[in-house]
Amino acid sequence: METVIMHPKNKEQLSALKAIAKALKVDFETEKSPYNPEFVARIKENYEQAKRGEVITIKDPKNIWPSIL
């Protein structure tokens, strides 16, 4: 058999997926993320900023302050 991993976007989707699994008598497991949701959101936003090119490049790691100012 195969394992299916789904990523619901909200509680409504999660509830619906659990209800379907229960109705079909499919065993399932759940686990909570060990990460703080606010932290995850900040990391995702930073990743999107990097994709848009909104980054600061440090040319000389020994002297970072002039590149920031």
Biopython code that builds the backbone (N, CA, C, O; Angstrom):
import numpy as np
from Bio.PDB.StructureBuilder import StructureBuilder

atoms = [
    (1, "MET", "N", (0.822, -1.200, 0.000)),
    (1, "MET", "CA", (0.000, 0.000, 0.000)),
    (1, "MET", "C", (0.860, 1.256, 0.000)),
    (1, "MET", "O", (2.069, 1.199, 0.226)),
    (2, "GLU", "N", (0.235, 2.354, -0.250)),
    (2, "GLU", "CA", (0.898, 3.653, -0.252)),
    (2, "GLU", "C", (0.528, 4.432, 1.001)),
    (2, "GLU", "O", (-0.490, 4.163, 1.639)),
    (3, "THR", "N", (1.355, 5.383, 1.336)),
    (3, "THR", "CA", (1.052, 6.323, 2.409)),
    (3, "THR", "C", (0.732, 7.656, 1.772)),
    (3, "THR", "O", (1.455, 8.116, 0.887)),
    (4, "VAL", "N", (-0.343, 8.276, 2.214)),
    (4, "VAL", "CA", (-0.754, 9.573, 1.695)),
    (4, "VAL", "C", (-0.553, 10.607, 2.790)),
    (4, "VAL", "O", (-1.063, 10.456, 3.900)),
    (5, "ILE", "N", (0.182, 11.643, 2.478)),
    (5, "ILE", "CA", (0.395, 12.731, 3.426)),
    (5, "ILE", "C", (-0.313, 13.962, 2.878)),
    (5, "ILE", "O", (-0.039, 14.396, 1.759)),
    (6, "MET", "N", (-1.212, 14.516, 3.658)),
    (6, "MET", "CA", (-1.968, 15.698, 3.237)),
    (6, "MET", "C", (-1.610, 16.859, 4.151)),
    (6, "MET", "O", (-1.242, 16.659, 5.309)),
    (7, "HIS", "N", (-1.720, 18.056, 3.630)),
    (7, "HIS", "CA", (-1.381, 19.260, 4.383)),
    (7, "HIS", "C", (-2.565, 20.224, 4.363)),
    (7, "HIS", "O", (-2.605, 21.138, 3.540)),
    (8, "PRO", "N", (-3.526, 20.028, 5.259)),
    (8, "PRO", "CA", (-4.671, 20.940, 5.278)),
    (8, "PRO", "C", (-4.233, 22.356, 5.631)),
    (8, "PRO", "O", (-3.307, 22.557, 6.417)),
    (9, "LYS", "N", (-4.905, 23.320, 5.045)),
    (9, "LYS", "CA", (-4.549, 24.733, 5.246)),
    (9, "LYS", "C", (-5.230, 25.354, 6.459)),
    (9, "LYS", "O", (-4.805, 26.399, 6.952)),
    (10, "ASN", "N", (-6.299, 24.699, 6.942)),
    (10, "ASN", "CA", (-7.017, 25.259, 8.080)),
    (10, "ASN", "C", (-7.736, 24.145, 8.835)),
    (10, "ASN", "O", (-7.717, 22.989, 8.414)),
    (11, "LYS", "N", (-8.369, 24.499, 9.952)),
    (11, "LYS", "CA", (-9.044, 23.510, 10.801)),
    (11, "LYS", "C", (-10.226, 22.861, 10.088)),
    (11, "LYS", "O", (-10.519, 21.686, 10.307)),
    (12, "GLU", "N", (-10.900, 23.625, 9.238)),
    (12, "GLU", "CA", (-12.046, 23.087, 8.497)),
    (12, "GLU", "C", (-11.611, 21.941, 7.580)),
    (12, "GLU", "O", (-12.256, 20.893, 7.536)),
    (13, "GLN", "N", (-10.526, 22.148, 6.857)),
    (13, "GLN", "CA", (-10.015, 21.097, 5.976)),
    (13, "GLN", "C", (-9.561, 19.882, 6.785)),
    (13, "GLN", "O", (-9.806, 18.741, 6.393)),
    (14, "LEU", "N", (-8.902, 20.130, 7.907)),
    (14, "LEU", "CA", (-8.439, 19.040, 8.762)),
    (14, "LEU", "C", (-9.618, 18.207, 9.261)),
    (14, "LEU", "O", (-9.578, 16.977, 9.223)),
    (15, "SER", "N", (-10.654, 18.876, 9.722)),
    (15, "SER", "CA", (-11.843, 18.168, 10.209)),
    (15, "SER", "C", (-12.482, 17.343, 9.096)),
    (15, "SER", "O", (-12.903, 16.209, 9.326)),
    (16, "ALA", "N", (-12.554, 17.903, 7.902)),
    (16, "ALA", "CA", (-13.160, 17.192, 6.776)),
    (16, "ALA", "C", (-12.343, 15.948, 6.414)),
    (16, "ALA", "O", (-12.911, 14.890, 6.145)),
    (17, "LEU", "N", (-11.031, 16.074, 6.407)),
    (17, "LEU", "CA", (-10.180, 14.930, 6.081)),
    (17, "LEU", "C", (-10.301, 13.831, 7.134)),
    (17, "LEU", "O", (-10.338, 12.647, 6.798)),
    (18, "LYS", "N", (-10.364, 14.222, 8.407)),
    (18, "LYS", "CA", (-10.537, 13.233, 9.474)),
    (18, "LYS", "C", (-11.887, 12.536, 9.347)),
    (18, "LYS", "O", (-11.979, 11.324, 9.544)),
    (19, "ALA", "N", (-12.933, 13.289, 9.021)),
    (19, "ALA", "CA", (-14.267, 12.718, 8.881)),
    (19, "ALA", "C", (-14.310, 11.710, 7.730)),
    (19, "ALA", "O", (-14.923, 10.649, 7.848)),
    (20, "ILE", "N", (-13.666, 12.045, 6.634)),
    (20, "ILE", "CA", (-13.636, 11.131, 5.477)),
    (20, "ILE", "C", (-12.899, 9.848, 5.852)),
    (20, "ILE", "O", (-13.361, 8.749, 5.546)),
    (21, "ALA", "N", (-11.753, 9.991, 6.515)),
    (21, "ALA", "CA", (-10.981, 8.811, 6.914)),
    (21, "ALA", "C", (-11.785, 7.920, 7.857)),
    (21, "ALA", "O", (-11.785, 6.697, 7.716)),
    (22, "LYS", "N", (-12.470, 8.538, 8.818)),
    (22, "LYS", "CA", (-13.288, 7.761, 9.755)),
    (22, "LYS", "C", (-14.435, 7.067, 9.031)),
    (22, "LYS", "O", (-14.728, 5.905, 9.311)),
    (23, "ALA", "N", (-15.088, 7.766, 8.102)),
    (23, "ALA", "CA", (-16.217, 7.192, 7.362)),
    (23, "ALA", "C", (-15.770, 5.994, 6.520)),
    (23, "ALA", "O", (-16.519, 5.030, 6.365)),
    (24, "LEU", "N", (-14.561, 6.054, 5.982)),
    (24, "LEU", "CA", (-14.035, 4.956, 5.164)),
    (24, "LEU", "C", (-13.307, 3.906, 5.997)),
    (24, "LEU", "O", (-12.773, 2.937, 5.457)),
    (25, "LYS", "N", (-13.288, 4.104, 7.327)),
    (25, "LYS", "CA", (-12.596, 3.206, 8.254)),
    (25, "LYS", "C", (-11.121, 3.050, 7.895)),
    (25, "LYS", "O", (-10.567, 1.951, 7.921)),
    (26, "VAL", "N", (-10.499, 4.186, 7.558)),
    (26, "VAL", "CA", (-9.075, 4.237, 7.239)),
    (26, "VAL", "C", (-8.329, 4.701, 8.488)),
    (26, "VAL", "O", (-8.646, 5.739, 9.067)),
    (27, "ASP", "N", (-7.337, 3.917, 8.889)),
    (27, "ASP", "CA", (-6.524, 4.331, 10.031)),
    (27, "ASP", "C", (-5.710, 5.560, 9.654)),
    (27, "ASP", "O", (-5.229, 5.677, 8.527)),
    (28, "PHE", "N", (-5.561, 6.476, 10.608)),
    (28, "PHE", "CA", (-4.737, 7.655, 10.353)),
    (28, "PHE", "C", (-4.071, 8.103, 11.635)),
    (28, "PHE", "O", (-4.520, 7.784, 12.735)),
    (29, "GLU", "N", (-3.002, 8.840, 11.474)),
    (29, "GLU", "CA", (-2.256, 9.394, 12.595)),
    (29, "GLU", "C", (-2.173, 10.897, 12.415)),
    (29, "GLU", "O", (-2.182, 11.402, 11.292)),
    (30, "THR", "N", (-2.092, 11.596, 13.515)),
    (30, "THR", "CA", (-1.867, 13.041, 13.445)),
    (30, "THR", "C", (-0.692, 13.380, 14.350)),
    (30, "THR", "O", (-0.427, 12.684, 15.330)),
    (31, "GLU", "N", (-0.009, 14.431, 14.017)),
    (31, "GLU", "CA", (1.062, 14.926, 14.876)),
    (31, "GLU", "C", (1.140, 16.430, 14.721)),
    (31, "GLU", "O", (0.938, 16.969, 13.633)),
    (32, "LYS", "N", (1.428, 17.085, 15.799)),
    (32, "LYS", "CA", (1.545, 18.542, 15.767)),
    (32, "LYS", "C", (2.971, 18.920, 15.400)),
    (32, "LYS", "O", (3.921, 18.203, 15.714)),
    (33, "SER", "N", (3.102, 20.038, 14.742)),
    (33, "SER", "CA", (4.431, 20.536, 14.394)),
    (33, "SER", "C", (5.155, 20.954, 15.667)),
    (33, "SER", "O", (4.551, 21.561, 16.552)),
    (34, "PRO", "N", (6.442, 20.634, 15.768)),
    (34, "PRO", "CA", (7.191, 21.053, 16.949)),
    (34, "PRO", "C", (7.560, 22.538, 16.903)),
    (34, "PRO", "O", (8.152, 23.059, 17.849)),
    (35, "TYR", "N", (7.219, 23.211, 15.820)),
    (35, "TYR", "CA", (7.612, 24.598, 15.640)),
    (35, "TYR", "C", (6.468, 25.553, 15.966)),
    (35, "TYR", "O", (5.299, 25.244, 15.732)),
    (36, "ASN", "N", (6.812, 26.690, 16.497)),
    (36, "ASN", "CA", (5.858, 27.749, 16.793)),
    (36, "ASN", "C", (5.298, 28.267, 15.463)),
    (36, "ASN", "O", (6.079, 28.626, 14.582)),
    (37, "PRO", "N", (3.972, 28.319, 15.290)),
    (37, "PRO", "CA", (3.391, 28.774, 14.023)),
    (37, "PRO", "C", (3.821, 30.187, 13.630)),
    (37, "PRO", "O", (3.972, 30.471, 12.442)),
    (38, "GLU", "N", (4.020, 31.074, 14.599)),
    (38, "GLU", "CA", (4.470, 32.439, 14.280)),
    (38, "GLU", "C", (5.879, 32.404, 13.699)),
    (38, "GLU", "O", (6.185, 33.137, 12.758)),
    (39, "PHE", "N", (6.737, 31.553, 14.259)),
    (39, "PHE", "CA", (8.101, 31.414, 13.761)),
    (39, "PHE", "C", (8.088, 30.881, 12.323)),
    (39, "PHE", "O", (8.811, 31.385, 11.463)),
    (40, "VAL", "N", (7.274, 29.878, 12.074)),
    (40, "VAL", "CA", (7.170, 29.296, 10.731)),
    (40, "VAL", "C", (6.701, 30.356, 9.733)),
    (40, "VAL", "O", (7.227, 30.435, 8.623)),
    (41, "ALA", "N", (5.717, 31.170, 10.118)),
    (41, "ALA", "CA", (5.213, 32.219, 9.230)),
    (41, "ALA", "C", (6.307, 33.234, 8.913)),
    (41, "ALA", "O", (6.423, 33.684, 7.773)),
    (42, "ARG", "N", (7.114, 33.599, 9.918)),
    (42, "ARG", "CA", (8.210, 34.559, 9.681)),
    (42, "ARG", "C", (9.255, 33.979, 8.737)),
    (42, "ARG", "O", (9.757, 34.685, 7.863)),
    (43, "ILE", "N", (9.585, 32.710, 8.901)),
    (43, "ILE", "CA", (10.563, 32.063, 8.018)),
    (43, "ILE", "C", (10.033, 32.013, 6.587)),
    (43, "ILE", "O", (10.770, 32.280, 5.638)),
    (44, "LYS", "N", (8.754, 31.671, 6.433)),
    (44, "LYS", "CA", (8.165, 31.628, 5.086)),
    (44, "LYS", "C", (8.174, 33.011, 4.441)),
    (44, "LYS", "O", (8.446, 33.129, 3.247)),
    (45, "GLU", "N", (7.882, 34.051, 5.207)),
    (45, "GLU", "CA", (7.897, 35.417, 4.670)),
    (45, "GLU", "C", (9.314, 35.807, 4.268)),
    (45, "GLU", "O", (9.512, 36.419, 3.218)),
    (46, "ASN", "N", (10.295, 35.463, 5.085)),
    (46, "ASN", "CA", (11.685, 35.761, 4.740)),
    (46, "ASN", "C", (12.102, 35.044, 3.464)),
    (46, "ASN", "O", (12.829, 35.608, 2.646)),
    (47, "TYR", "N", (11.653, 33.818, 3.288)),
    (47, "TYR", "CA", (11.954, 33.063, 2.084)),
    (47, "TYR", "C", (11.352, 33.753, 0.853)),
    (47, "TYR", "O", (12.002, 33.860, -0.187)),
    (48, "GLU", "N", (10.113, 34.215, 0.981)),
    (48, "GLU", "CA", (9.463, 34.919, -0.128)),
    (48, "GLU", "C", (10.197, 36.228, -0.450)),
    (48, "GLU", "O", (10.348, 36.581, -1.619)),
    (49, "GLN", "N", (10.648, 36.942, 0.577)),
    (49, "GLN", "CA", (11.413, 38.178, 0.357)),
    (49, "GLN", "C", (12.694, 37.866, -0.411)),
    (49, "GLN", "O", (13.072, 38.608, -1.318)),
    (50, "ALA", "N", (13.353, 36.787, -0.057)),
    (50, "ALA", "CA", (14.587, 36.407, -0.750)),
    (50, "ALA", "C", (14.298, 36.066, -2.208)),
    (50, "ALA", "O", (15.071, 36.430, -3.094)),
    (51, "LYS", "N", (13.187, 35.368, -2.464)),
    (51, "LYS", "CA", (12.828, 35.038, -3.845)),
    (51, "LYS", "C", (12.565, 36.300, -4.664)),
    (51, "LYS", "O", (12.829, 36.329, -5.865)),
    (52, "ARG", "N", (12.034, 37.362, -4.002)),
    (52, "ARG", "CA", (11.766, 38.623, -4.700)),
    (52, "ARG", "C", (13.032, 39.477, -4.827)),
    (52, "ARG", "O", (13.001, 40.541, -5.446)),
    (53, "GLY", "N", (14.135, 39.019, -4.248)),
    (53, "GLY", "CA", (15.383, 39.770, -4.329)),
    (53, "GLY", "C", (15.525, 40.852, -3.276)),
    (53, "GLY", "O", (16.411, 41.701, -3.376)),
    (54, "GLU", "N", (14.671, 40.835, -2.275)),
    (54, "GLU", "CA", (14.714, 41.844, -1.217)),
    (54, "GLU", "C", (15.688, 41.383, -0.129)),
    (54, "GLU", "O", (15.287, 41.042, 0.983)),
    (55, "VAL", "N", (16.970, 41.384, -0.480)),
    (55, "VAL", "CA", (18.009, 40.920, 0.441)),
    (55, "VAL", "C", (19.169, 41.915, 0.483)),
    (55, "VAL", "O", (19.309, 42.766, -0.395)),
    (56, "ILE", "N", (19.982, 41.791, 1.504)),
    (56, "ILE", "CA", (21.208, 42.578, 1.616)),
    (56, "ILE", "C", (22.371, 41.617, 1.448)),
    (56, "ILE", "O", (22.433, 40.590, 2.125)),
    (57, "THR", "N", (23.283, 41.938, 0.563)),
    (57, "THR", "CA", (24.449, 41.107, 0.332)),
    (57, "THR", "C", (25.626, 41.659, 1.120)),
    (57, "THR", "O", (25.938, 42.846, 1.034)),
    (58, "ILE", "N", (26.269, 40.804, 1.878)),
    (58, "ILE", "CA", (27.445, 41.200, 2.657)),
    (58, "ILE", "C", (28.674, 40.802, 1.853)),
    (58, "ILE", "O", (28.922, 39.618, 1.628)),
    (59, "LYS", "N", (29.444, 41.805, 1.420)),
    (59, "LYS", "CA", (30.606, 41.540, 0.580)),
    (59, "LYS", "C", (31.819, 41.115, 1.388)),
    (59, "LYS", "O", (32.584, 40.254, 0.953)),
    (60, "ASP", "N", (32.001, 41.708, 2.559)),
    (60, "ASP", "CA", (33.139, 41.371, 3.413)),
    (60, "ASP", "C", (32.610, 40.968, 4.787)),
    (60, "ASP", "O", (32.235, 41.834, 5.577)),
    (61, "PRO", "N", (32.572, 39.675, 5.085)),
    (61, "PRO", "CA", (31.995, 39.241, 6.356)),
    (61, "PRO", "C", (32.755, 39.743, 7.582)),
    (61, "PRO", "O", (32.232, 39.676, 8.694)),
    (62, "LYS", "N", (33.971, 40.241, 7.404)),
    (62, "LYS", "CA", (34.741, 40.772, 8.527)),
    (62, "LYS", "C", (34.280, 42.176, 8.890)),
    (62, "LYS", "O", (34.560, 42.654, 9.989)),
    (63, "ASN", "N", (33.577, 42.840, 7.977)),
    (63, "ASN", "CA", (33.164, 44.217, 8.192)),
    (63, "ASN", "C", (31.719, 44.388, 7.704)),
    (63, "ASN", "O", (31.481, 44.985, 6.654)),
    (64, "ILE", "N", (30.763, 43.862, 8.470)),
    (64, "ILE", "CA", (29.380, 43.872, 7.999)),
    (64, "ILE", "C", (28.660, 45.192, 8.226)),
    (64, "ILE", "O", (27.705, 45.483, 7.505)),
    (65, "TRP", "N", (29.067, 45.994, 9.179)),
    (65, "TRP", "CA", (28.300, 47.188, 9.519)),
    (65, "TRP", "C", (28.208, 48.224, 8.396)),
    (65, "TRP", "O", (27.128, 48.787, 8.220)),
    (66, "PRO", "N", (29.233, 48.511, 7.641)),
    (66, "PRO", "CA", (29.053, 49.495, 6.558)),
    (66, "PRO", "C", (28.047, 49.065, 5.494)),
    (66, "PRO", "O", (27.397, 49.912, 4.879)),
    (67, "SER", "N", (27.910, 47.741, 5.267)),
    (67, "SER", "CA", (26.966, 47.295, 4.234)),
    (67, "SER", "C", (25.520, 47.452, 4.692)),
    (67, "SER", "O", (24.619, 47.531, 3.857)),
    (68, "ILE", "N", (25.285, 47.498, 5.989)),
    (68, "ILE", "CA", (23.921, 47.639, 6.512)),
    (68, "ILE", "C", (23.525, 49.111, 6.616)),
    (68, "ILE", "O", (22.368, 49.463, 6.387)),
    (69, "LEU", "N", (24.471, 49.957, 6.955)),
    (69, "LEU", "CA", (24.168, 51.383, 7.150)),
    (69, "LEU", "C", (23.958, 52.098, 5.895)),
    (69, "LEU", "O", (23.696, 53.301, 5.905)),
]
sb = StructureBuilder()
sb.init_structure("model")
sb.init_model(0)
sb.init_chain("A")
sb.init_seg("    ")
for serial, (resi, resn, name, xyz) in enumerate(atoms, 1):
    if name == "N":
        sb.init_residue(resn, " ", resi, " ")
    sb.init_atom(name, np.array(xyz, "f"), 0.0, 1.0, " ", f" {name:<3s}", serial, name[0])
structure = sb.get_structure()
